């Protein structure tokens, strides 16, 4: 009985982690991953591929791969696409997101963009990677191997040549994740992400960009904050420093 209870609690724990947003460390170079309203706000079409490995050397350690592209369709409309895959032991989470943004000009230097991004998430459990004392356990057999969830991200983005402020709400609808019947039902957690920065011209061709990010997850999770400093020379060479609390 203790083993069955332990297994059930493990499924809930893994599921809760897998439902949360990916942990980005280099978002200062691909802020589109934080907010669909950023789609099309650059003077070019950024294409990004990245990977993250945690706890290297441990079996079944978490891994993540992300690819994205976005650009301006017209003067006011932007489109974007991102695909991600996260794996932690027997649990994997694959998502695809299509972003649409619309920009308005507030004045000569400032624009405001609104964005929305429907998202599909497939959560999988590889049951063959789990070993039980009793392979015919009824609790284990009631858990499905795959489930599909739909949700929406939304956001606004205020920006100019010198500063930017981004506010986004991932997993807005808080749809439910079902790993079988109602016994294994969890909910996507709505998250609020505030991110902003300012470019300071220190000397000719040398720019210092301090920025900060605050993330709050509904349900009582601790608030996360990042503080970043990025120094850029001649728009080609950069050096960065980040702190996460």
HUVEN-V534745 format. One record per pair of residues at least 12 apart in sequence whose C-alpha atoms are under 6 Angstrom apart, sorted by the first residue. I is the first residue (numbers start at 1). GAP is how many residues later the second one is. D is the distance in Angstrom with one decimal. If there is no record, write none. Layout:
BEGIN
I|GAP|D ; I|GAP|D
END
This chain:
BEGIN
19|169|6.0 ; 35|120|5.7 ; 35|133|5.4 ; 36|63|5.3 ; 36|79|4.9 ; 36|80|5.8 ; 37|64|5.1 ; 37|76|5.5 ; 37|77|4.9 ; 37|78|3.6 ; 37|118|5.5 ; 37|119|5.5 ; 37|120|5.8 ; 39|31|5.4 ; 39|32|5.9 ; 39|39|5.1 ; 39|40|5.6 ; 39|41|5.6 ; 40|30|6.0 ; 40|31|3.9 ; 40|32|3.9 ; 40|38|4.1 ; 45|25|5.6 ; 45|26|4.5 ; 46|23|5.7 ; 47|21|5.8 ; 47|22|4.5 ; 48|19|5.6 ; 48|20|5.3 ; 49|17|5.8 ; 49|18|4.5 ; 50|15|5.8 ; 50|16|5.3 ; 51|13|5.5 ; 51|14|4.4 ; 52|12|5.0 ; 60|29|4.3 ; 61|27|5.9 ; 62|25|5.6 ; 62|26|4.4 ; 63|23|5.8 ; 63|24|5.4 ; 64|21|5.6 ; 64|22|4.4 ; 65|19|5.6 ; 65|20|5.3 ; 66|17|5.8 ; 66|18|4.3 ; 67|15|5.7 ; 67|16|5.4 ; 68|13|5.6 ; 68|14|4.1 ; 69|12|5.5 ; 76|26|5.5 ; 76|27|4.8 ; 77|24|5.6 ; 77|25|4.7 ; 78|22|5.8 ; 78|23|4.9 ; 79|20|5.5 ; 79|21|4.9 ; 80|18|5.8 ; 80|19|4.7 ; 81|16|5.7 ; 81|17|4.8 ; 82|14|5.9 ; 82|15|5.3 ; 83|12|5.8 ; 83|13|4.5 ; 90|35|5.6 ; 90|36|5.0 ; 91|33|5.8 ; 91|34|4.8 ; 92|31|5.8 ; 92|32|5.2 ; 93|29|5.8 ; 93|30|4.5 ; 94|27|5.7 ; 94|28|5.2 ; 95|25|5.5 ; 95|26|4.3 ; 96|23|5.7 ; 96|24|5.5 ; 97|21|5.9 ; 97|22|4.4 ; 98|19|5.2 ; 98|20|5.9 ; 99|17|5.8 ; 99|18|4.1 ; 100|15|5.6 ; 100|16|5.5 ; 101|13|5.4 ; 101|14|4.1 ; 102|12|5.3 ; 109|51|5.6 ; 110|49|5.8 ; 110|50|4.6 ; 111|47|5.9 ; 111|48|5.6 ; 112|45|5.7 ; 112|46|4.6 ; 113|43|5.6 ; 113|44|5.0 ; 114|42|4.6 ; 115|39|5.6 ; 115|40|5.2 ; 116|37|5.8 ; 116|38|4.3 ; 117|35|5.6 ; 117|36|5.0 ; 118|34|4.4 ; 119|31|5.7 ; 119|32|5.2 ; 119|33|5.6 ; 120|29|5.8 ; 120|30|4.6 ; 121|27|5.7 ; 121|28|5.1 ; 122|25|5.8 ; 122|26|4.5 ; 123|23|5.7 ; 123|24|5.4 ; 124|21|5.6 ; 124|22|4.3 ; 125|20|4.8 ; 142|38|5.8 ; 143|36|5.3 ; 143|37|4.5 ; 144|35|5.2 ; 144|36|4.7 ; 151|20|5.7 ; 151|22|5.8 ; 152|19|5.6 ; 152|20|5.6 ; 153|16|5.8 ; 153|17|4.3 ; 153|18|5.5 ; 153|19|5.8 ; 154|14|5.7 ; 154|15|5.4 ; 155|12|5.6 ; 155|13|3.9 ; 162|36|5.7 ; 162|37|5.1 ; 163|34|5.6 ; 163|35|4.3 ; 164|32|5.4 ; 164|33|5.6 ; 165|30|5.9 ; 165|31|4.3 ; 166|28|5.7 ; 166|29|5.0 ; 167|26|5.7 ; 167|27|4.6 ; 168|24|6.0 ; 168|25|5.2 ; 169|22|5.5 ; 169|23|4.8 ; 170|21|5.5 ; 171|19|4.9 ; 172|18|5.3 ; 174|14|4.7 ; 174|15|5.6 ; 174|16|5.7 ; 175|12|5.8 ; 175|13|5.7 ; 190|28|5.7 ; 191|25|5.7 ; 191|26|4.4 ; 192|23|5.7 ; 192|24|5.2 ; 193|21|5.8 ; 193|22|4.6 ; 194|19|5.6 ; 194|20|5.2 ; 195|17|5.8 ; 195|18|4.3 ; 196|15|5.5 ; 196|16|5.7 ; 197|13|5.7 ; 197|14|4.0 ; 205|28|5.5 ; 205|29|4.6 ; 206|26|5.8 ; 206|27|4.6 ; 207|24|5.8 ; 207|25|5.2 ; 208|22|5.8 ; 208|23|4.5 ; 209|20|5.8 ; 209|21|5.1 ; 210|18|5.7 ; 210|19|4.5 ; 211|17|5.1 ; 212|14|5.5 ; 212|15|4.6 ; 213|12|5.4 ; 213|13|5.0 ; 224|21|6.0 ; 225|19|5.9 ; 225|20|5.4 ; 226|17|5.6 ; 226|18|4.4 ; 227|15|5.7 ; 227|16|5.2 ; 228|13|5.7 ; 228|14|4.3 ; 229|12|5.2
END
